[in-house]
Amino acid sequence: MNGDSSLRRDFLRFLASSPLTALAQQPGPKDALNVMDLEPLARKALPPAHWGYLSTGVDDDLTLRMNREAMSHFQIRARHLGGVAKPDLSCVLFGKRWDAPFYFTALSSQRAFHPDGELATARAARSRNVLQMLSTVSSTSVEDVSKAFGQPPWYQLYMPASWAETEKLVRRVEAAGCEVLVWTIDILGGRNSETATRLARTDARDCHACHVSSERNARNRAKPMMAGLSGDLDPAGADWRYVDRLKKLTKMKVLLKGIDTAEDAALAVEHGADGVVVSNHGGRATETGRGTIDILPEVVDAVGSRIPVLVDGGFRRGTDIFKALSLGARAVGIGRPYVWGLASYGQEGVERVADILSAELAMTMRNCGVPTAGRITRESVLRNGARL
């Protein structure tokens, strides 16, 4: 009997360590070692058209790729024996303190990626005290997201084509308690999302209503935030006078999202913007071929300390976030990675993304001798090996 028990134990140990057993187990959120581990899981979970929408750039996807490639243009100067055991990652934006200097940026209609959509994102953001920005084309209303988040989110504005509808939408958002309005200005002239179109053509479902550009207005009208509106968005003829009108219309802070040059950053300050977001829409606006982290220094230099500068586009690592903070960004927008987590595991997946990025950033700060996120400066970074 003792011999049989010994053989049984040996066999069970063999099974526990066998690669076949590992393959039979379903991976969970905690099995992701970095946020990129969630990308193939999301792709597997989503139909082709939805994956195409999430993964596309414009034209040849050059700017999409450059957002990532540009991270390698900057190197970190690690300073040791700094005595930093527990770095403080928190940041303050317009008087509110958040536990991390990154936020979940506005990203489409999230029920296309998980049944709980924006509500799962809101609950994850609440649990980690991370800022959430909600899209105009959200699949959940700002009122419901506010309940799940425990406070109103920042609201990303795709401006309605008519000013009367803009006023109606902005007043609704303000009535919901939102304190920050983020107007996206980088796709007013349209965009050419070829990768999304190609993948939609491979989808066996009837995707005409959701993924054909000519149906955009009807699609927009079905969104909760478009109730009573035409669905016609993004006036191509908008100019800087629209910023003046927004500022007069609302008491909310007004940020401009899609700033790509020092000249436009300076004009944003001149017209009273309360902040700017350096962004190329995740490589989904104009095919400029410029990564946002390459653009960031000129924008920061143009505005100085007058208004906060945020940035998004291609951030995948805590070291990426550290570089952006070194260059003067107040906070960093995370887009696709948290939606990969959402598509793969719902709220737990979004929380895992926040945990990974926080852990990576904290480790980088310890190894660079920086005790708080607010004390990360250009002394910690090089550009192509040279001081900035």
C-alpha positions, 0 to 999 in steps of 0.5 A: 500500500505504501508503495502504491501511495508513493507512486500515486503521489509521484504521478500527481506531481508529474501531472501538476508540472506537466505542460499538458496540465498548464495548457488545460488551465484557462489563464486569468488576469493575474497571468498577464505579465505585462499589458501586451499579454492581453492583446492576443486574448482580446483579439481572440475574444472579439469578432473581426470587425470589432477587433479591426475598429480597436486595432486600426490606424489610418492609411498605412498605419505608420503613425500608429506604429510610430507612437510605439517606436518613438518610445525608444527615442528616449532613454532613462537616466537611472540614479541609484541609492536614492532611498526610495522604498515606497514611491508616491504615484499620485497626481492632482488634476484640477484639484482632485487627487488620483492614485496614479499619473495615468488615466483611462482615456475615452475609447468608443462604445465599449459594449462592443468589447464586453457586455458590461462596457463602460460600467466595468471600466468605471468600476475598475477605475473606482477601485484603483482611484484612476481617472476615467474619461468617457466618450461622446459615443459611449454605449452607456450614459454619463449618468449611469457611468457616474454612478458606477464610477462614484463621481462624474467622469471627464467627458470627451466631446465629439462636437455636434455639427450644429451649435444648437446641438452642441449647447444641448449636449454640453448642458446635459454633461454639465448637469450630470456633474462633469467638471472637465470637458475634453474636445477632440479636435484631430478628426474634424476633417475625417480619417481613412481607417483602412485596416478597420475597413479590411477587417470588417469585410472579413466579418461573417456578420451583417456589419453594415450598420455598425462599421460602414462610414455612410451609416455613421449618423444613424449609428451615432443617434442610437448612442445614449448621449445622442438622444434627441440629436441628429448624430451629425458630429465634428464640424469640419469648418470649426476654428479657434472661435469655437474654443471661445464659444465653448468657454462662454458656454460652460463652467467646466474646464475645457481641454483640447485633445489632439494638439500636435504642435507648439503653435497650436499649443500656444493658441490653446493658451491664448484662447483660454483652454484649461489644458491640452492633450498631446494626441493623434487619436492613437494613430487614427487621425492624420497620418503624420508619422510622428509619435506623440512622445516625440511631440510632447517636449515642444508642446510643454515648452510652448505652454510652460507652467500655464496649463497642464499638458496630458499625452496619450498614444502608444503607452504600454509600460511604466517606463513609457509613463515615466518618460512622459512625466520626465518630459513634462506631461502631468498625466498619461492617457491609456487607451487600447491596453485597458480595452484589451483587459476589458475584452479579455476579463471585464472589470478584472482585466481593466484592474489588471492593466492598472496594477501592472502599469502602477507596479512598473512605474513604481519600480522605475521610480525606485530605481531612479531615486524619485520619491513622487511622480511630481518630482520626475523631471527632464534630468531623468531622461535623454533624447537619442542619448543627449540631454534635452 
